[in-house]
Amino acid sequence: MPEEGVVPLCHEDILTFDEIIRICRAGVELGIRRIKITGGEPLVRKGIFDLLEQMRRIEGAEKLTITTNGALLEEALPWLEAV
């Protein structure tokens, strides 16, 4: 983290799930086959498992990965075990 800290964003400045899915689909249409979710910490976002499920179902996307520090991994285990 930078010494000056991190400036929090307003909700209006953060992509919606619909926007993220549209970007992913556009990428797949252009030939991208792997989608990687990184942070901050992706698992802190409300509804992240719904988003991941939508991303997992994008036709043509072959691989979906998440980079996490693992702090919230226990909460993610039920979803991960189901997929």
PyMOL Python script that loads the backbone (N, CA, C, O; Angstrom):
from pymol import cmd

cmd.read_pdbstr("""\
ATOM      1  N   MET A   1       0.848  -1.165   0.000  1.00  0.00           N
ATOM      2  CA  MET A   1       0.000   0.000   0.000  1.00  0.00           C
ATOM      3  C   MET A   1       0.897   1.233   0.000  1.00  0.00           C
ATOM      4  O   MET A   1       1.923   1.251   0.681  1.00  0.00           O
ATOM      5  N   PRO A   2       0.524   2.260  -0.753  1.00  0.00           N
ATOM      6  CA  PRO A   2       1.332   3.479  -0.766  1.00  0.00           C
ATOM      7  C   PRO A   2       1.350   4.157   0.608  1.00  0.00           C
ATOM      8  O   PRO A   2       0.409   4.018   1.390  1.00  0.00           O
ATOM      9  N   GLU A   3       2.429   4.890   0.892  1.00  0.00           N
ATOM     10  CA  GLU A   3       2.550   5.571   2.182  1.00  0.00           C
ATOM     11  C   GLU A   3       1.395   6.518   2.444  1.00  0.00           C
ATOM     12  O   GLU A   3       0.946   6.662   3.581  1.00  0.00           O
ATOM     13  N   GLU A   4       0.911   7.166   1.385  1.00  0.00           N
ATOM     14  CA  GLU A   4      -0.173   8.135   1.552  1.00  0.00           C
ATOM     15  C   GLU A   4      -1.537   7.473   1.715  1.00  0.00           C
ATOM     16  O   GLU A   4      -2.545   8.161   1.875  1.00  0.00           O
ATOM     17  N   GLY A   5      -1.575   6.156   1.678  1.00  0.00           N
ATOM     18  CA  GLY A   5      -2.829   5.431   1.852  1.00  0.00           C
ATOM     19  C   GLY A   5      -3.586   5.275   0.548  1.00  0.00           C
ATOM     20  O   GLY A   5      -3.077   5.589  -0.528  1.00  0.00           O
ATOM     21  N   VAL A   6      -4.790   4.794   0.659  1.00  0.00           N
ATOM     22  CA  VAL A   6      -5.636   4.551  -0.504  1.00  0.00           C
ATOM     23  C   VAL A   6      -6.870   5.428  -0.387  1.00  0.00           C
ATOM     24  O   VAL A   6      -7.518   5.471   0.659  1.00  0.00           O
ATOM     25  N   VAL A   7      -7.187   6.123  -1.461  1.00  0.00           N
ATOM     26  CA  VAL A   7      -8.371   6.982  -1.468  1.00  0.00           C
ATOM     27  C   VAL A   7      -9.595   6.125  -1.763  1.00  0.00           C
ATOM     28  O   VAL A   7      -9.650   5.475  -2.806  1.00  0.00           O
ATOM     29  N   PRO A   8     -10.579   6.110  -0.865  1.00  0.00           N
ATOM     30  CA  PRO A   8     -11.790   5.324  -1.124  1.00  0.00           C
ATOM     31  C   PRO A   8     -12.567   5.904  -2.300  1.00  0.00           C
ATOM     32  O   PRO A   8     -12.596   7.119  -2.497  1.00  0.00           O
ATOM     33  N   LEU A   9     -13.191   5.034  -3.074  1.00  0.00           N
ATOM     34  CA  LEU A   9     -13.988   5.461  -4.218  1.00  0.00           C
ATOM     35  C   LEU A   9     -15.462   5.506  -3.849  1.00  0.00           C
ATOM     36  O   LEU A   9     -15.936   4.738  -3.011  1.00  0.00           O
ATOM     37  N   CYS A  10     -16.177   6.425  -4.494  1.00  0.00           N
ATOM     38  CA  CYS A  10     -17.637   6.464  -4.359  1.00  0.00           C
ATOM     39  C   CYS A  10     -18.207   5.282  -5.134  1.00  0.00           C
ATOM     40  O   CYS A  10     -17.587   4.799  -6.081  1.00  0.00           O
ATOM     41  N   HIS A  11     -19.374   4.825  -4.737  1.00  0.00           N
ATOM     42  CA  HIS A  11     -20.008   3.706  -5.441  1.00  0.00           C
ATOM     43  C   HIS A  11     -20.201   4.021  -6.923  1.00  0.00           C
ATOM     44  O   HIS A  11     -20.141   3.120  -7.760  1.00  0.00           O
ATOM     45  N   GLU A  12     -20.434   5.292  -7.254  1.00  0.00           N
ATOM     46  CA  GLU A  12     -20.629   5.676  -8.652  1.00  0.00           C
ATOM     47  C   GLU A  12     -19.356   5.500  -9.480  1.00  0.00           C
ATOM     48  O   GLU A  12     -19.423   5.403 -10.705  1.00  0.00           O
ATOM     49  N   ASP A  13     -18.199   5.458  -8.820  1.00  0.00           N
ATOM     50  CA  ASP A  13     -16.918   5.331  -9.518  1.00  0.00           C
ATOM     51  C   ASP A  13     -16.461   3.881  -9.666  1.00  0.00           C
ATOM     52  O   ASP A  13     -15.417   3.617 -10.263  1.00  0.00           O
ATOM     53  N   ILE A  14     -17.232   2.949  -9.130  1.00  0.00           N
ATOM     54  CA  ILE A  14     -16.884   1.530  -9.199  1.00  0.00           C
ATOM     55  C   ILE A  14     -17.759   0.872 -10.254  1.00  0.00           C
ATOM     56  O   ILE A  14     -18.963   1.125 -10.311  1.00  0.00           O
ATOM     57  N   LEU A  15     -17.159   0.026 -11.090  1.00  0.00           N
ATOM     58  CA  LEU A  15     -17.936  -0.663 -12.123  1.00  0.00           C
ATOM     59  C   LEU A  15     -19.030  -1.518 -11.501  1.00  0.00           C
ATOM     60  O   LEU A  15     -18.823  -2.172 -10.478  1.00  0.00           O
ATOM     61  N   THR A  16     -20.197  -1.502 -12.133  1.00  0.00           N
ATOM     62  CA  THR A  16     -21.275  -2.383 -11.696  1.00  0.00           C
ATOM     63  C   THR A  16     -20.989  -3.789 -12.206  1.00  0.00           C
ATOM     64  O   THR A  16     -20.141  -3.980 -13.078  1.00  0.00           O
ATOM     65  N   PHE A  17     -21.700  -4.769 -11.661  1.00  0.00           N
ATOM     66  CA  PHE A  17     -21.537  -6.138 -12.142  1.00  0.00           C
ATOM     67  C   PHE A  17     -21.911  -6.232 -13.616  1.00  0.00           C
ATOM     68  O   PHE A  17     -21.234  -6.921 -14.378  1.00  0.00           O
ATOM     69  N   ASP A  18     -22.974  -5.552 -14.028  1.00  0.00           N
ATOM     70  CA  ASP A  18     -23.369  -5.576 -15.442  1.00  0.00           C
ATOM     71  C   ASP A  18     -22.262  -5.025 -16.332  1.00  0.00           C
ATOM     72  O   ASP A  18     -21.996  -5.569 -17.403  1.00  0.00           O
ATOM     73  N   GLU A  19     -21.616  -3.948 -15.893  1.00  0.00           N
ATOM     74  CA  GLU A  19     -20.514  -3.374 -16.676  1.00  0.00           C
ATOM     75  C   GLU A  19     -19.338  -4.347 -16.754  1.00  0.00           C
ATOM     76  O   GLU A  19     -18.727  -4.503 -17.812  1.00  0.00           O
ATOM     77  N   ILE A  20     -19.026  -4.989 -15.652  1.00  0.00           N
ATOM     78  CA  ILE A  20     -17.922  -5.954 -15.637  1.00  0.00           C
ATOM     79  C   ILE A  20     -18.217  -7.113 -16.583  1.00  0.00           C
ATOM     80  O   ILE A  20     -17.342  -7.534 -17.339  1.00  0.00           O
ATOM     81  N   ILE A  21     -19.442  -7.630 -16.548  1.00  0.00           N
ATOM     82  CA  ILE A  21     -19.820  -8.741 -17.428  1.00  0.00           C
ATOM     83  C   ILE A  21     -19.754  -8.302 -18.885  1.00  0.00           C
ATOM     84  O   ILE A  21     -19.276  -9.057 -19.731  1.00  0.00           O
ATOM     85  N   ARG A  22     -20.225  -7.096 -19.194  1.00  0.00           N
ATOM     86  CA  ARG A  22     -20.151  -6.599 -20.582  1.00  0.00           C
ATOM     87  C   ARG A  22     -18.703  -6.508 -21.055  1.00  0.00           C
ATOM     88  O   ARG A  22     -18.398  -6.871 -22.191  1.00  0.00           O
ATOM     89  N   ILE A  23     -17.817  -6.029 -20.196  1.00  0.00           N
ATOM     90  CA  ILE A  23     -16.396  -5.934 -20.550  1.00  0.00           C
ATOM     91  C   ILE A  23     -15.817  -7.327 -20.783  1.00  0.00           C
ATOM     92  O   ILE A  23     -15.078  -7.540 -21.744  1.00  0.00           O
ATOM     93  N   CYS A  24     -16.146  -8.266 -19.918  1.00  0.00           N
ATOM     94  CA  CYS A  24     -15.647  -9.639 -20.072  1.00  0.00           C
ATOM     95  C   CYS A  24     -16.147 -10.259 -21.374  1.00  0.00           C
ATOM     96  O   CYS A  24     -15.376 -10.890 -22.098  1.00  0.00           O
ATOM     97  N   ARG A  25     -17.424 -10.083 -21.670  1.00  0.00           N
ATOM     98  CA  ARG A  25     -17.973 -10.633 -22.915  1.00  0.00           C
ATOM     99  C   ARG A  25     -17.309 -10.003 -24.134  1.00  0.00           C
ATOM    100  O   ARG A  25     -17.014 -10.694 -25.109  1.00  0.00           O
ATOM    101  N   ALA A  26     -17.075  -8.697 -24.083  1.00  0.00           N
ATOM    102  CA  ALA A  26     -16.401  -8.017 -25.192  1.00  0.00           C
ATOM    103  C   ALA A  26     -14.995  -8.581 -25.366  1.00  0.00           C
ATOM    104  O   ALA A  26     -14.548  -8.798 -26.492  1.00  0.00           O
ATOM    105  N   GLY A  27     -14.301  -8.817 -24.266  1.00  0.00           N
ATOM    106  CA  GLY A  27     -12.965  -9.399 -24.340  1.00  0.00           C
ATOM    107  C   GLY A  27     -12.980 -10.781 -24.957  1.00  0.00           C
ATOM    108  O   GLY A  27     -12.130 -11.103 -25.787  1.00  0.00           O
ATOM    109  N   VAL A  28     -13.937 -11.599 -24.556  1.00  0.00           N
ATOM    110  CA  VAL A  28     -14.054 -12.951 -25.110  1.00  0.00           C
ATOM    111  C   VAL A  28     -14.346 -12.881 -26.607  1.00  0.00           C
ATOM    112  O   VAL A  28     -13.801 -13.669 -27.380  1.00  0.00           O
ATOM    113  N   GLU A  29     -15.198 -11.949 -27.020  1.00  0.00           N
ATOM    114  CA  GLU A  29     -15.480 -11.784 -28.452  1.00  0.00           C
ATOM    115  C   GLU A  29     -14.228 -11.396 -29.233  1.00  0.00           C
ATOM    116  O   GLU A  29     -14.119 -11.691 -30.423  1.00  0.00           O
ATOM    117  N   LEU A  30     -13.288 -10.735 -28.565  1.00  0.00           N
ATOM    118  CA  LEU A  30     -12.033 -10.333 -29.201  1.00  0.00           C
ATOM    119  C   LEU A  30     -10.949 -11.401 -29.093  1.00  0.00           C
ATOM    120  O   LEU A  30      -9.831 -11.203 -29.567  1.00  0.00           O
ATOM    121  N   GLY A  31     -11.277 -12.535 -28.469  1.00  0.00           N
ATOM    122  CA  GLY A  31     -10.328 -13.640 -28.413  1.00  0.00           C
ATOM    123  C   GLY A  31      -9.724 -13.927 -27.053  1.00  0.00           C
ATOM    124  O   GLY A  31      -8.946 -14.872 -26.915  1.00  0.00           O
ATOM    125  N   ILE A  32     -10.060 -13.140 -26.053  1.00  0.00           N
ATOM    126  CA  ILE A  32      -9.553 -13.411 -24.703  1.00  0.00           C
ATOM    127  C   ILE A  32     -10.257 -14.645 -24.165  1.00  0.00           C
ATOM    128  O   ILE A  32     -11.479 -14.753 -24.270  1.00  0.00           O
ATOM    129  N   ARG A  33      -9.514 -15.567 -23.595  1.00  0.00           N
ATOM    130  CA  ARG A  33     -10.094 -16.815 -23.098  1.00  0.00           C
ATOM    131  C   ARG A  33      -9.956 -16.985 -21.589  1.00  0.00           C
ATOM    132  O   ARG A  33     -10.614 -17.839 -20.995  1.00  0.00           O
ATOM    133  N   ARG A  34      -9.106 -16.179 -20.972  1.00  0.00           N
ATOM    134  CA  ARG A  34      -8.879 -16.305 -19.532  1.00  0.00           C
ATOM    135  C   ARG A  34      -9.245 -14.992 -18.843  1.00  0.00           C
ATOM    136  O   ARG A  34      -8.846 -13.914 -19.283  1.00  0.00           O
ATOM    137  N   ILE A  35     -10.004 -15.098 -17.769  1.00  0.00           N
ATOM    138  CA  ILE A  35     -10.410 -13.930 -16.985  1.00  0.00           C
ATOM    139  C   ILE A  35      -9.802 -14.076 -15.598  1.00  0.00           C
ATOM    140  O   ILE A  35      -9.942 -15.117 -14.955  1.00  0.00           O
ATOM    141  N   LYS A  36      -9.127 -13.028 -15.142  1.00  0.00           N
ATOM    142  CA  LYS A  36      -8.488 -13.062 -13.825  1.00  0.00           C
ATOM    143  C   LYS A  36      -9.014 -11.905 -12.985  1.00  0.00           C
ATOM    144  O   LYS A  36      -8.981 -10.751 -13.413  1.00  0.00           O
ATOM    145  N   ILE A  37      -9.493 -12.219 -11.801  1.00  0.00           N
ATOM    146  CA  ILE A  37      -9.995 -11.218 -10.868  1.00  0.00           C
ATOM    147  C   ILE A  37      -8.923 -10.991  -9.811  1.00  0.00           C
ATOM    148  O   ILE A  37      -8.482 -11.929  -9.146  1.00  0.00           O
ATOM    149  N   THR A  38      -8.506  -9.731  -9.662  1.00  0.00           N
ATOM    150  CA  THR A  38      -7.490  -9.384  -8.670  1.00  0.00           C
ATOM    151  C   THR A  38      -8.045  -8.281  -7.774  1.00  0.00           C
ATOM    152  O   THR A  38      -9.228  -7.952  -7.862  1.00  0.00           O
ATOM    153  N   GLY A  39      -7.219  -7.714  -6.925  1.00  0.00           N
ATOM    154  CA  GLY A  39      -7.734  -6.798  -5.912  1.00  0.00           C
ATOM    155  C   GLY A  39      -7.262  -5.384  -6.067  1.00  0.00           C
ATOM    156  O   GLY A  39      -6.861  -4.900  -7.125  1.00  0.00           O
ATOM    157  N   GLY A  40      -7.340  -4.813  -4.997  1.00  0.00           N
ATOM    158  CA  GLY A  40      -7.522  -5.005  -3.571  1.00  0.00           C
ATOM    159  C   GLY A  40      -7.774  -6.468  -3.226  1.00  0.00           C
ATOM    160  O   GLY A  40      -6.997  -7.353  -3.581  1.00  0.00           O
ATOM    161  N   GLU A  41      -8.836  -6.687  -2.555  1.00  0.00           N
ATOM    162  CA  GLU A  41      -9.249  -8.024  -2.144  1.00  0.00           C
ATOM    163  C   GLU A  41     -10.635  -8.281  -2.721  1.00  0.00           C
ATOM    164  O   GLU A  41     -11.626  -7.779  -2.191  1.00  0.00           O
ATOM    165  N   PRO A  42     -10.718  -9.065  -3.809  1.00  0.00           N
ATOM    166  CA  PRO A  42     -12.000  -9.257  -4.488  1.00  0.00           C
ATOM    167  C   PRO A  42     -13.095  -9.858  -3.617  1.00  0.00           C
ATOM    168  O   PRO A  42     -14.275  -9.605  -3.857  1.00  0.00           O
ATOM    169  N   LEU A  43     -12.730 -10.642  -2.619  1.00  0.00           N
ATOM    170  CA  LEU A  43     -13.744 -11.323  -1.817  1.00  0.00           C
ATOM    171  C   LEU A  43     -14.487 -10.397  -0.857  1.00  0.00           C
ATOM    172  O   LEU A  43     -15.475 -10.816  -0.253  1.00  0.00           O
ATOM    173  N   VAL A  44     -14.039  -9.146  -0.699  1.00  0.00           N
ATOM    174  CA  VAL A  44     -14.763  -8.224   0.180  1.00  0.00           C
ATOM    175  C   VAL A  44     -15.953  -7.579  -0.528  1.00  0.00           C
ATOM    176  O   VAL A  44     -16.821  -7.004   0.129  1.00  0.00           O
ATOM    177  N   ARG A  45     -16.003  -7.665  -1.846  1.00  0.00           N
ATOM    178  CA  ARG A  45     -17.095  -7.024  -2.582  1.00  0.00           C
ATOM    179  C   ARG A  45     -18.402  -7.782  -2.370  1.00  0.00           C
ATOM    180  O   ARG A  45     -18.465  -8.999  -2.545  1.00  0.00           O
ATOM    181  N   LYS A  46     -19.440  -7.046  -1.993  1.00  0.00           N
ATOM    182  CA  LYS A  46     -20.753  -7.663  -1.796  1.00  0.00           C
ATOM    183  C   LYS A  46     -21.218  -8.277  -3.102  1.00  0.00           C
ATOM    184  O   LYS A  46     -21.127  -7.656  -4.161  1.00  0.00           O
ATOM    185  N   GLY A  47     -21.717  -9.499  -3.018  1.00  0.00           N
ATOM    186  CA  GLY A  47     -22.242 -10.162  -4.204  1.00  0.00           C
ATOM    187  C   GLY A  47     -21.185 -10.756  -5.117  1.00  0.00           C
ATOM    188  O   GLY A  47     -21.490 -11.134  -6.248  1.00  0.00           O
ATOM    189  N   ILE A  48     -19.941 -10.846  -4.643  1.00  0.00           N
ATOM    190  CA  ILE A  48     -18.854 -11.321  -5.511  1.00  0.00           C
ATOM    191  C   ILE A  48     -19.131 -12.711  -6.071  1.00  0.00           C
ATOM    192  O   ILE A  48     -18.747 -13.002  -7.204  1.00  0.00           O
ATOM    193  N   PHE A  49     -19.786 -13.569  -5.304  1.00  0.00           N
ATOM    194  CA  PHE A  49     -20.014 -14.928  -5.795  1.00  0.00           C
ATOM    195  C   PHE A  49     -21.047 -14.947  -6.917  1.00  0.00           C
ATOM    196  O   PHE A  49     -20.967 -15.781  -7.819  1.00  0.00           O
ATOM    197  N   ASP A  50     -22.014 -14.037  -6.867  1.00  0.00           N
ATOM    198  CA  ASP A  50     -22.956 -13.901  -7.988  1.00  0.00           C
ATOM    199  C   ASP A  50     -22.216 -13.446  -9.239  1.00  0.00           C
ATOM    200  O   ASP A  50     -22.452 -13.964 -10.331  1.00  0.00           O
ATOM    201  N   LEU A  51     -21.317 -12.473  -9.075  1.00  0.00           N
ATOM    202  CA  LEU A  51     -20.528 -11.996 -10.212  1.00  0.00           C
ATOM    203  C   LEU A  51     -19.665 -13.119 -10.774  1.00  0.00           C
ATOM    204  O   LEU A  51     -19.629 -13.324 -11.988  1.00  0.00           O
ATOM    205  N   LEU A  52     -18.977 -13.841  -9.910  1.00  0.00           N
ATOM    206  CA  LEU A  52     -18.115 -14.933 -10.367  1.00  0.00           C
ATOM    207  C   LEU A  52     -18.920 -15.999 -11.101  1.00  0.00           C
ATOM    208  O   LEU A  52     -18.458 -16.558 -12.095  1.00  0.00           O
ATOM    209  N   GLU A  53     -20.118 -16.277 -10.612  1.00  0.00           N
ATOM    210  CA  GLU A  53     -20.974 -17.265 -11.273  1.00  0.00           C
ATOM    211  C   GLU A  53     -21.369 -16.782 -12.671  1.00  0.00           C
ATOM    212  O   GLU A  53     -21.364 -17.568 -13.619  1.00  0.00           O
ATOM    213  N   GLN A  54     -21.706 -15.510 -12.805  1.00  0.00           N
ATOM    214  CA  GLN A  54     -22.024 -14.957 -14.124  1.00  0.00           C
ATOM    215  C   GLN A  54     -20.808 -15.029 -15.045  1.00  0.00           C
ATOM    216  O   GLN A  54     -20.939 -15.366 -16.221  1.00  0.00           O
ATOM    217  N   MET A  55     -19.647 -14.717 -14.522  1.00  0.00           N
ATOM    218  CA  MET A  55     -18.424 -14.752 -15.320  1.00  0.00           C
ATOM    219  C   MET A  55     -18.100 -16.179 -15.747  1.00  0.00           C
ATOM    220  O   MET A  55     -17.662 -16.421 -16.871  1.00  0.00           O
ATOM    221  N   ARG A  56     -18.320 -17.109 -14.840  1.00  0.00           N
ATOM    222  CA  ARG A  56     -18.035 -18.523 -15.129  1.00  0.00           C
ATOM    223  C   ARG A  56     -18.882 -19.036 -16.284  1.00  0.00           C
ATOM    224  O   ARG A  56     -18.478 -19.961 -16.989  1.00  0.00           O
ATOM    225  N   ARG A  57     -20.040 -18.447 -16.479  1.00  0.00           N
ATOM    226  CA  ARG A  57     -20.969 -18.903 -17.516  1.00  0.00           C
ATOM    227  C   ARG A  57     -20.804 -18.190 -18.856  1.00  0.00           C
ATOM    228  O   ARG A  57     -21.569 -18.450 -19.785  1.00  0.00           O
ATOM    229  N   ILE A  58     -19.832 -17.305 -18.973  1.00  0.00           N
ATOM    230  CA  ILE A  58     -19.611 -16.607 -20.241  1.00  0.00           C
ATOM    231  C   ILE A  58     -19.084 -17.610 -21.253  1.00  0.00           C
ATOM    232  O   ILE A  58     -18.020 -18.201 -21.069  1.00  0.00           O
ATOM    233  N   GLU A  59     -19.842 -17.789 -22.318  1.00  0.00           N
ATOM    234  CA  GLU A  59     -19.458 -18.750 -23.351  1.00  0.00           C
ATOM    235  C   GLU A  59     -18.177 -18.288 -24.032  1.00  0.00           C
ATOM    236  O   GLU A  59     -18.071 -17.144 -24.472  1.00  0.00           O
ATOM    237  N   GLY A  60     -17.212 -19.187 -24.113  1.00  0.00           N
ATOM    238  CA  GLY A  60     -15.933 -18.875 -24.737  1.00  0.00           C
ATOM    239  C   GLY A  60     -14.830 -18.580 -23.736  1.00  0.00           C
ATOM    240  O   GLY A  60     -13.649 -18.658 -24.073  1.00  0.00           O
ATOM    241  N   ALA A  61     -15.204 -18.241 -22.506  1.00  0.00           N
ATOM    242  CA  ALA A  61     -14.202 -18.032 -21.458  1.00  0.00           C
ATOM    243  C   ALA A  61     -13.816 -19.404 -20.922  1.00  0.00           C
ATOM    244  O   ALA A  61     -14.665 -20.141 -20.421  1.00  0.00           O
ATOM    245  N   GLU A  62     -12.545 -19.743 -21.027  1.00  0.00           N
ATOM    246  CA  GLU A  62     -12.095 -21.084 -20.663  1.00  0.00           C
ATOM    247  C   GLU A  62     -11.609 -21.191 -19.222  1.00  0.00           C
ATOM    248  O   GLU A  62     -11.627 -22.273 -18.636  1.00  0.00           O
ATOM    249  N   LYS A  63     -11.177 -20.068 -18.652  1.00  0.00           N
ATOM    250  CA  LYS A  63     -10.598 -20.140 -17.313  1.00  0.00           C
ATOM    251  C   LYS A  63     -10.915 -18.861 -16.551  1.00  0.00           C
ATOM    252  O   LYS A  63     -10.785 -17.760 -17.086  1.00  0.00           O
ATOM    253  N   LEU A  64     -11.330 -19.014 -15.300  1.00  0.00           N
ATOM    254  CA  LEU A  64     -11.589 -17.892 -14.402  1.00  0.00           C
ATOM    255  C   LEU A  64     -10.751 -18.109 -13.155  1.00  0.00           C
ATOM    256  O   LEU A  64     -10.876 -19.140 -12.495  1.00  0.00           O
ATOM    257  N   THR A  65      -9.895 -17.146 -12.827  1.00  0.00           N
ATOM    258  CA  THR A  65      -9.065 -17.260 -11.626  1.00  0.00           C
ATOM    259  C   THR A  65      -9.258 -16.028 -10.751  1.00  0.00           C
ATOM    260  O   THR A  65      -9.628 -14.955 -11.227  1.00  0.00           O
ATOM    261  N   ILE A  66      -8.998 -16.209  -9.466  1.00  0.00           N
ATOM    262  CA  ILE A  66      -9.126 -15.134  -8.485  1.00  0.00           C
ATOM    263  C   ILE A  66      -7.827 -15.063  -7.698  1.00  0.00           C
ATOM    264  O   ILE A  66      -7.324 -16.085  -7.232  1.00  0.00           O
ATOM    265  N   THR A  67      -7.284 -13.861  -7.549  1.00  0.00           N
ATOM    266  CA  THR A  67      -6.127 -13.656  -6.689  1.00  0.00           C
ATOM    267  C   THR A  67      -6.625 -13.051  -5.385  1.00  0.00           C
ATOM    268  O   THR A  67      -7.242 -11.985  -5.383  1.00  0.00           O
ATOM    269  N   THR A  68      -6.355 -13.731  -4.281  1.00  0.00           N
ATOM    270  CA  THR A  68      -6.828 -13.289  -2.973  1.00  0.00           C
ATOM    271  C   THR A  68      -5.719 -13.443  -1.948  1.00  0.00           C
ATOM    272  O   THR A  68      -4.817 -14.264  -2.115  1.00  0.00           O
ATOM    273  N   ASN A  69      -5.790 -12.649  -0.885  1.00  0.00           N
ATOM    274  CA  ASN A  69      -4.815 -12.821   0.195  1.00  0.00           C
ATOM    275  C   ASN A  69      -5.220 -13.959   1.125  1.00  0.00           C
ATOM    276  O   ASN A  69      -4.467 -14.322   2.029  1.00  0.00           O
ATOM    277  N   GLY A  70      -6.399 -14.520   0.909  1.00  0.00           N
ATOM    278  CA  GLY A  70      -6.844 -15.682   1.660  1.00  0.00           C
ATOM    279  C   GLY A  70      -7.555 -15.383   2.965  1.00  0.00           C
ATOM    280  O   GLY A  70      -8.057 -16.303   3.610  1.00  0.00           O
ATOM    281  N   ALA A  71      -7.612 -14.117   3.372  1.00  0.00           N
ATOM    282  CA  ALA A  71      -8.226 -13.777   4.656  1.00  0.00           C
ATOM    283  C   ALA A  71      -9.698 -14.174   4.716  1.00  0.00           C
ATOM    284  O   ALA A  71     -10.200 -14.519   5.786  1.00  0.00           O
ATOM    285  N   LEU A  72     -10.392 -14.129   3.588  1.00  0.00           N
ATOM    286  CA  LEU A  72     -11.823 -14.450   3.556  1.00  0.00           C
ATOM    287  C   LEU A  72     -12.094 -15.762   2.835  1.00  0.00           C
ATOM    288  O   LEU A  72     -13.220 -16.028   2.416  1.00  0.00           O
ATOM    289  N   LEU A  73     -11.070 -16.566   2.698  1.00  0.00           N
ATOM    290  CA  LEU A  73     -11.195 -17.808   1.938  1.00  0.00           C
ATOM    291  C   LEU A  73     -12.196 -18.779   2.561  1.00  0.00           C
ATOM    292  O   LEU A  73     -12.890 -19.497   1.841  1.00  0.00           O
ATOM    293  N   GLU A  74     -12.275 -18.807   3.870  1.00  0.00           N
ATOM    294  CA  GLU A  74     -13.223 -19.712   4.527  1.00  0.00           C
ATOM    295  C   GLU A  74     -14.660 -19.403   4.091  1.00  0.00           C
ATOM    296  O   GLU A  74     -15.462 -20.315   3.890  1.00  0.00           O
ATOM    297  N   GLU A  75     -14.973 -18.122   3.947  1.00  0.00           N
ATOM    298  CA  GLU A  75     -16.297 -17.709   3.473  1.00  0.00           C
ATOM    299  C   GLU A  75     -16.523 -18.148   2.027  1.00  0.00           C
ATOM    300  O   GLU A  75     -17.657 -18.418   1.633  1.00  0.00           O
ATOM    301  N   ALA A  76     -15.457 -18.221   1.238  1.00  0.00           N
ATOM    302  CA  ALA A  76     -15.558 -18.576  -0.176  1.00  0.00           C
ATOM    303  C   ALA A  76     -15.628 -20.079  -0.410  1.00  0.00           C
ATOM    304  O   ALA A  76     -16.037 -20.512  -1.488  1.00  0.00           O
ATOM    305  N   LEU A  77     -15.242 -20.878   0.567  1.00  0.00           N
ATOM    306  CA  LEU A  77     -15.157 -22.329   0.369  1.00  0.00           C
ATOM    307  C   LEU A  77     -16.444 -22.981  -0.131  1.00  0.00           C
ATOM    308  O   LEU A  77     -16.369 -23.812  -1.037  1.00  0.00           O
ATOM    309  N   PRO A  78     -17.615 -22.654   0.403  1.00  0.00           N
ATOM    310  CA  PRO A  78     -18.827 -23.303  -0.121  1.00  0.00           C
ATOM    311  C   PRO A  78     -19.021 -23.067  -1.618  1.00  0.00           C
ATOM    312  O   PRO A  78     -19.391 -23.982  -2.353  1.00  0.00           O
ATOM    313  N   TRP A  79     -18.770 -21.839  -2.062  1.00  0.00           N
ATOM    314  CA  TRP A  79     -18.910 -21.546  -3.497  1.00  0.00           C
ATOM    315  C   TRP A  79     -17.850 -22.292  -4.295  1.00  0.00           C
ATOM    316  O   TRP A  79     -18.153 -22.888  -5.328  1.00  0.00           O
ATOM    317  N   LEU A  80     -16.616 -22.261  -3.823  1.00  0.00           N
ATOM    318  CA  LEU A  80     -15.523 -22.916  -4.541  1.00  0.00           C
ATOM    319  C   LEU A  80     -15.747 -24.421  -4.639  1.00  0.00           C
ATOM    320  O   LEU A  80     -15.467 -25.026  -5.674  1.00  0.00           O
ATOM    321  N   GLU A  81     -16.247 -25.022  -3.573  1.00  0.00           N
ATOM    322  CA  GLU A  81     -16.495 -26.462  -3.589  1.00  0.00           C
ATOM    323  C   GLU A  81     -17.631 -26.826  -4.539  1.00  0.00           C
ATOM    324  O   GLU A  81     -17.660 -27.930  -5.084  1.00  0.00           O
ATOM    325  N   ALA A  82     -18.557 -25.907  -4.734  1.00  0.00           N
ATOM    326  CA  ALA A  82     -19.713 -26.181  -5.597  1.00  0.00           C
ATOM    327  C   ALA A  82     -19.377 -26.103  -7.078  1.00  0.00           C
ATOM    328  O   ALA A  82     -20.088 -26.674  -7.905  1.00  0.00           O
ATOM    329  N   VAL A  83     -18.299 -25.402  -7.422  1.00  0.00           N
ATOM    330  CA  VAL A  83     -17.972 -25.250  -8.853  1.00  0.00           C
ATOM    331  C   VAL A  83     -16.969 -26.228  -9.298  1.00  0.00           C
ATOM    332  O   VAL A  83     -16.588 -26.232 -10.469  1.00  0.00           O
TER     333      VAL A  83
END
""", "prot")
cmd.dss("prot")
cmd.show_as("cartoon", "prot")
cmd.util.cbc("prot")
cmd.orient("prot")
